C-alpha cells in the first residue's frame, strides 16, 4: 500500500539515489480506506471534500483551511458554524485544484465517493479516505460517524476531544428521546422522510443517519423495505401509503410549492398519519452528516414532536 509523508520531494530524491528514506523517530502512520499516511509532525491544516468531514473537524475545534460548497453547508448542515476564512474548493464532486494548492493543507480528507481523484489529490498533500456513507455495509451511520471522529481525533492529536464530543452527542440524543417519549409514548414508530416534490420522497432506512439515531433513541422505524447503498428509499406516494398510522416526520428544506401541492392533495389527506395529525415539520438537518448532525437531528425531531403535541 502507498505511504505518504510531508517530505515527498526528499523521499523521491533518496529513491532516485538508490536509498530509502528512514521514518523519523517521531513519525506516525495512520491507516485509511485506501492505504496509509505517515506524518513526521501532527497535521494542523486540513482540506475536506464534503460536509461530514468539515463538520467533524469543526466538532474537534479545528477550522479547515479549504472546504467545498460553503453556502450549501450553511443551509443544510447549519452547525457547527464555518470559520470566517477558508479557501473555496468549488463543488464536492469536482474540487478546485488551484484553490487546494494555494491553501497549502498538511492533509486532505476525502470519502470514497471521490476516490477516483485520490492519486491527483495526493500530489498536493497526504490524502486520507474516511467514509460514513455509501459503504455497502450494514453498519449504522451513527456508529460510522463516531468511528470517523475518532480517526480524525487520532490524526489531529485530539482523541480526548473526540470522546468528549461523542459523549456529549449521545447525552443530547438521550435527552431528546426522553422528551419525545413524554409526548407520544415509548412505543412510537416514526417515518423519517425528505419531500422532494409532490410525488417523490426520500424515505430513510434503519442504517441511515436519521434511522440509526432513531434506533439509538429507542424508537422503531416505519420503513423496513429496501434501501439503496446510502440507506434510503427513493419512493413515491404508494410507498407512503404502506406506512400506516405512524409518526411522520419530514425534514426541511422542502420547496414551498411542492409541499403546498402535496398537503392539499386528496391522496395526502387520506393518509392515516395526515388524518390523525401525526405529521411533524423538522427543521433543516443534514442526512449525511457526522456525530453532531445526528445529535442535532434528534433535538430538532424532539422540538417538532413536542411543539405539535403541546408538551
C-alpha positions in Angstrom: 0.0 0.0 0.0 1.2 3.5 -0.8 2.6 5.7 2.0 2.9 9.5 2.1 4.8 11.9 4.2 5.4 15.7 4.1 8.9 15.1 2.8 7.7 13.9 -0.6 10.4 15.7 -2.6 13.2 14.5 -0.3 11.9 10.9 -0.4 11.8 11.0 -4.1 15.4 12.2 -4.3 16.6 9.4 -2.0 14.8 6.8 -4.1 16.5 8.1 -7.2 19.8 7.8 -5.5 19.0 4.2 -4.6 18.3 4.7 -0.9 15.2 4.6 1.2 14.1 7.5 3.4 14.1 6.4 7.0 11.0 7.1 9.1 11.8 9.6 11.7 11.5 8.7 15.4 8.5 10.9 15.8 6.7 9.8 12.7 3.3 8.2 13.0 1.3 6.2 10.4 -2.4 6.4 10.1 -4.4 3.7 8.1 -7.4 4.7 6.0 -9.6 3.1 3.4 -7.0 3.3 0.5 -3.8 2.7 2.4 -1.7 4.5 5.0 -0.4 8.1 5.5 2.7 8.9 7.5 3.3 12.2 9.1 6.5 13.5 10.8 4.5 16.0 12.7 0.9 16.3 13.7 -1.1 17.9 10.8 -3.0 21.1 11.6 -4.1 22.4 8.2 -6.9 20.3 6.7 -8.8 20.4 3.4 -12.0 18.5 3.2 -14.1 17.1 0.3 -17.5 17.0 1.9 -19.6 18.4 4.7 -19.5 15.5 7.1 -15.7 15.8 7.2 -15.9 19.5 7.6 -18.4 19.2 10.4 -16.3 16.6 12.2 -13.2 18.8 12.1 -15.2 21.7 13.5 -16.5 19.4 16.2 -12.9 18.8 17.3 -12.2 22.6 17.4 -10.3 22.6 14.1 -11.0 25.1 11.4 -10.5 23.6 7.9 -8.4 25.7 5.6 -10.3 24.6 2.5 -13.9 23.3 2.1 -16.4 22.8 -0.7 -19.9 24.4 -1.2 -19.9 26.7 1.9 -23.4 28.1 1.1 -24.8 24.6 1.0 -23.2 23.8 4.3 -24.8 26.8 5.9 -28.3 25.8 4.5 -28.2 22.1 5.2 -25.7 21.4 8.0 -26.0 24.7 9.8 -24.0 23.7 12.8 -21.1 24.0 13.8 -20.7 27.3 12.1 -18.0 27.7 9.5 -14.9 29.8 10.2 -14.7 33.3 8.8 -11.9 32.5 6.4 -11.1 29.4 4.2 -10.4 28.5 0.6 -13.4 27.7 -1.5 -12.9 24.3 -3.2 -15.8 24.6 -5.5 -18.1 21.6 -5.6 -18.0 18.4 -3.5 -17.6 16.3 -6.7 -15.1 18.4 -8.6 -12.7 20.2 -6.3 -10.9 23.3 -7.5 -7.3 22.1 -7.6 -5.8 25.6 -7.9 -7.6 26.7 -4.7 -6.5 23.5 -3.0 -2.8 24.1 -3.9 -3.0 27.7 -2.7 -4.5 26.6 0.6 -1.3 24.6 1.4 -3.0 21.9 3.5 -1.0 19.5 5.6 -3.6 16.8 4.9 -6.6 16.3 2.6 -9.6 14.4 3.9 -12.0 12.7 1.4 -14.6 10.0 1.3 -14.9 7.1 -1.1 -17.3 8.9 -3.5 -14.4 11.0 -4.8 -11.7 8.2 -4.5 -11.2 8.5 -8.3 -9.3 11.7 -7.5 -7.1 10.1 -4.8 -3.9 10.0 -6.8 -4.2 13.5 -8.0 -5.1 14.9 -4.6 -2.2 13.0 -3.1 0.1 15.2 -5.2 -0.9 18.2 -3.1 -0.7 16.7 0.3 -1.2 13.3 2.1 -4.7 12.3 1.4 -6.8 10.1 3.7 -10.1 8.4 2.9 -12.7 8.0 5.6 -16.4 7.3 4.6 -19.6 7.2 6.6 -22.0 6.6 3.7 -22.3 4.6 0.5 -20.1 1.9 2.1 -22.1 -1.2 1.2 -22.1 -2.3 4.8 -24.9 -2.8 7.3 -23.2 -0.7 10.0 -25.4 2.1 11.3 -24.3 5.5 10.1 -24.1 7.0 13.6 -21.6 4.3 14.5 -19.5 5.0 11.4 -19.7 8.8 12.2 -18.3 8.1 15.7 -15.5 6.0 14.1 -14.7 8.7 11.7 -14.5 11.3 14.5 -12.2 9.0 16.5 -9.9 8.6 13.4 -9.7 12.3 12.9 -9.1 12.8 16.6 -6.1 10.4 16.4 -4.8 12.2 13.3 -5.0 15.6 14.8 -3.9 14.7 18.3 -7.3 15.3 19.7 -8.5 11.9 20.8 -9.8 13.1 24.2 -11.8 15.8 22.4 -13.3 13.3 20.1 -14.5 11.2 23.1 -15.9 14.2 24.8 -17.9 15.2 21.6 -19.2 11.7 21.2 -20.3 11.5 24.9 -22.0 14.9 24.6 -23.8 14.0 21.4 -25.1 10.8 23.0 -26.3 12.7 26.0 -28.2 15.1 23.7 -29.8 12.2 21.8 -30.9 10.5 25.1 -32.4 13.8 26.3 -34.2 14.3 23.1 -35.6 10.8 23.2 -37.0 11.3 26.7 -38.8 14.5 25.5 -40.4 12.5 22.7 -41.5 9.7 25.0 -43.2 12.2 27.2 -45.1 13.5 24.2 -46.0 10.3 22.2 -45.1 7.4 24.5 -42.5 4.7 24.5 -43.7 2.6 21.5 -43.9 5.3 18.8 -43.0 4.3 15.3 -41.5 7.0 13.1 -41.1 7.5 9.3 -38.3 10.0 8.5 -38.8 11.4 5.1 -37.5 14.2 2.8 -40.1 15.5 0.4 -38.5 16.0 -3.0 -41.7 17.1 -4.8 -45.4 16.4 -4.5 -44.9 12.8 -5.7 -41.4 11.7 -4.8 -39.8 11.1 -1.4 -36.6 10.0 0.2 -37.5 7.6 3.0 -34.7 6.9 5.4 -33.9 3.3 6.4 -32.6 1.9 9.7 -28.9 2.3 8.9 -29.1 5.9 7.6 -28.0 8.7 9.9 -31.6 9.6 10.8 -32.7 5.9 11.1 -29.7 4.9 13.3 -30.2 7.9 15.6 -33.9 7.0 15.8 -32.9 3.4 16.8 -30.5 4.8 19.4 -33.3 6.8 20.8 -35.3 3.6 21.2 -38.0 4.2 18.5 -39.0 1.9 15.7 -38.5 2.9 12.0 -41.7 2.6 9.9 -39.7 1.8 6.8 -38.5 -1.8 6.7 -38.4 -2.2 2.9 -35.4 -2.0 0.5 -33.0 0.9 0.6 -30.0 1.9 -1.6 -26.3 2.0 -0.6 -27.0 5.3 1.0 -29.6 3.7 3.3 -32.7 5.5 1.9 -35.5 4.6 -0.4 -36.3 6.8 -3.4 -40.1 6.4 -3.0 -43.4 7.7 -4.3 -46.9 8.1 -2.9 -47.5 4.4 -3.0 -44.7 3.9 -0.5 -46.2 6.4 1.9 -49.5 4.6 1.7 -47.8 1.5 3.1 -46.7 3.2 6.3 -50.0 3.3 8.1 -50.7 5.5 11.1 -47.1 6.4 12.1 -45.4 9.5 13.4 -44.5 11.1 10.1 -41.5 13.4 10.3 -40.4 15.3 7.1 -37.2 17.1 7.1 -36.7 20.6 5.7 -35.9 22.3 3.5 -38.8 21.5 1.1 -39.8 23.6 -1.9 -42.8 25.5 -0.6 -44.8 25.0 -3.8 -44.2 21.2 -3.7 -45.2 21.0 -0.1 -48.4 23.0 -0.6 -49.4 20.9 -3.6 -48.8 17.7 -1.7 -50.6 18.7 1.5 -53.6 19.9 -0.5 -54.0 16.7 -2.4 -56.7 14.2 -1.7 -54.3 11.3 -1.5 -52.3 13.0 1.2 -55.3 13.9 3.2 -56.3 10.2 3.1 -53.1 9.0 4.7 -53.7 7.8 8.3 -50.9 9.9 9.7 -52.2 13.0 8.0 -55.8 12.4 9.1 -54.6 11.9 12.7 -52.3 14.9 12.6 -49.2 12.8 13.2 -47.1 15.0 10.9 -44.1 16.9 12.0 -42.0 19.5 10.2 -38.4 19.0 11.3 -36.1 22.0 10.6 -33.1 21.5 8.4 -30.9 18.6 9.4 -28.2 17.1 7.2 -28.9 13.5 6.2 -25.3 12.6 5.5 -23.6 14.4 8.4 -21.4 13.4 11.3 -21.9 12.9 15.0 -23.2 16.5 15.6 -25.6 16.2 12.7 -27.1 13.1 14.4 -27.5 14.9 17.7 -29.0 18.0 16.1 -31.5 15.8 14.2 -32.6 14.2 17.5 -33.1 17.6 19.1 -34.9 19.0 16.0 -37.2 16.0 16.0 -38.0 16.4 19.7 -38.7 20.1 19.2 -41.1 19.3 16.3 -42.9 16.5 18.1 -43.3 18.3 21.4 -44.5 21.5 19.8 -47.1 19.8 17.7 -48.4 17.9 20.8 -48.3 20.8 23.2 -45.8 19.2 25.5 
